[in-house]
Every structure is written in structure tokens, then in C-alpha cells.
Amino acid sequence: MQMNLMLGIFWLFASSTLLIMVSLEGKRFSNLAPWFGALGLVLAAYNFARWWAARAAAKARAAQPPPQKRPVQPAEYNPEFDFNRPEEPNETNGQAPGK
């Protein structure tokens, strides 16, 4: 957030310096210098807009109440999914299991 503000100030300073020097010196600079100054103003406006939008979003996020926790519903007991209880012995009528 602060980076957009710093970049906006930088581009505003750089483009205004370039445009002022072009207007004072005139022919000493190329014909593209005013276009570079205008591009710097566009970049400054873009960075200021991003800074303002991030600041407004942070304020809106801070103003919202925290989300409510959903109430915990007790789960139904299902003995088939209870893996902590000991196994019950199977009735095999004296035979080995698997036969």
C-alpha cells in the first residue's frame, strides 16, 4: 500500500520536473519529452488510484464484524465408525478363521 503512494509521488515529481524543464528550455529537449512527461502523470495517477483503493478496502475490511462461528452440532454415534473400541470375538464354532 505504501509502495503505491511512494511510486505516485516519484512519478509526479519526475513528470512535473520534465514538463517544467521542457517549458523553460524549449528546443533543448526532443519532441518526445512532453509525451514522457504526460506518461509520468498517467503513471502517477494510476499509482495514486491504487493506493486510494487499497486504503479504502482496508478501511471497509476493518469496519466489518468478524464472521460468526457456526454452532457445532453433535454428531450421531455410529458404532461402525468407532475405531477405538476393542474388537469383539467372532463366533467360529471352534474352527479356524477363514475356513
C-alpha positions in Angstrom: 0.0 0.0 0.0 2.8 2.4 0.9 4.7 1.4 -2.2 1.9 2.8 -4.5 2.0 6.1 -2.6 5.7 6.3 -3.0 5.7 5.5 -6.7 2.9 8.0 -7.2 5.0 10.7 -5.6 8.0 9.7 -7.6 6.2 9.7 -10.9 4.5 13.0 -10.1 7.9 14.6 -9.2 9.7 13.2 -12.2 7.0 14.1 -14.7 6.4 17.6 -13.4 10.2 18.2 -13.4 10.4 17.0 -17.0 7.4 19.1 -18.1 8.8 22.3 -16.4 12.2 21.8 -17.9 10.7 21.4 -21.4 8.6 24.5 -21.0 11.6 26.6 -19.8 14.3 25.2 -22.1 12.2 24.6 -25.2 14.3 23.4 -28.1 17.0 21.8 -26.0 14.9 18.6 -25.4 13.5 16.3 -28.0 9.9 16.4 -29.2 9.1 13.3 -27.2 9.9 14.9 -23.8 6.3 16.2 -23.3 5.0 12.8 -24.1 7.2 11.2 -21.5 6.0 13.9 -19.0 2.4 13.0 -19.8 3.2 9.3 -19.4 4.7 10.1 -16.0 1.5 11.9 -15.0 -0.6 8.9 -16.1 1.6 6.6 -14.0 1.3 8.9 -11.0 -2.5 9.0 -11.3 -2.5 5.1 -11.6 -0.4 4.7 -8.5 -2.4 7.2 -6.5 -5.7 5.4 -7.6 -4.3 2.0 -6.5 -3.1 3.5 -3.2 -6.5 5.0 -2.5 -8.4 1.8 -3.5 -6.2 -0.3 -1.2 -6.7 2.2 1.6 -10.5 2.2 1.1 -10.6 -1.6 1.0 -8.6 -1.9 4.2 -11.0 0.5 6.0 -14.0 -1.4 4.8 -12.5 -4.7 5.9 -11.7 -3.3 9.3 -15.3 -2.0 9.7 -16.9 -5.4 9.1 -17.6 -7.5 12.1 -15.8 -10.8 12.3 -17.7 -13.7 10.8 -19.8 -15.7 13.3 -18.8 -19.2 14.1 -21.3 -21.8 13.2 -22.8 -23.8 16.1 -21.3 -27.2 16.5 -23.9 -29.9 16.1 -23.3 -33.1 17.9 -22.6 -35.9 15.6 -24.7 -39.0 15.7 -22.9 -42.0 17.2 -22.4 -44.8 14.6 -20.7 -47.9 16.1 -19.4 -48.9 12.6 -17.1 -45.9 12.6 -15.9 -46.2 16.2 -12.3 -47.5 15.7 -11.3 -47.0 19.3 -13.4 -49.8 20.9 -11.9 -53.3 21.1 -12.9 -55.9 18.6 -15.5 -58.4 19.5 -14.5 -62.0 19.1 -16.2 -63.7 16.1 -18.1 -66.9 16.7 -16.4 -69.6 14.6 -17.7 -72.7 16.4 -14.2 -73.9 17.2 -12.9 -73.6 13.6 -10.0 -71.6 12.5 -11.0 -68.2 10.9 -11.2 -68.2 7.2 -12.4 -71.8 6.7 
